[in-house]
Amino acid sequence: MEDTLIAITILDRKGHSHTHKAPIDMGLNLMELLKMAELPILGECGGMAMCATCQVYVLSSHPLPKASEEELAMLDQAFFVNDNSRLACQIHLSKDLNGLLVQMAPENAC
């Protein structure tokens, strides 16, 4: 079971660090992990890249898949977007993301 878990650290909006073990064998994305961890992430569209209410800043240098056109379009409409902004719903949990560090964007980022 341990080889199906990765550690992900999230900095919440108050700067507090939360490290969670995340399963990689369930097809989850980062937004779903944030919700399971009861962190205040909205994810209003349910993970369809149709809103920006799950925006995060990727602080570690993990290789992520290139953002889709849909994700880029949503980020283009969001507030507080940085070069390292991504939609958490578009970051699918995998073994390569062990040790990932992200920070939640401000609540009114969309």
Buried (B, 14 or more C-beta within 10 A) or exposed (E): EEEEBBEBBBBBBEEEEBEBEBBBEEEBBBBBBBBEBEBEBBBEBEBEBBBBBBBBBBBEEBEBEEBEEEBEEBBEEBEBBEEBBBBBBBBBBBEEBBEBBBBBBEEEBB
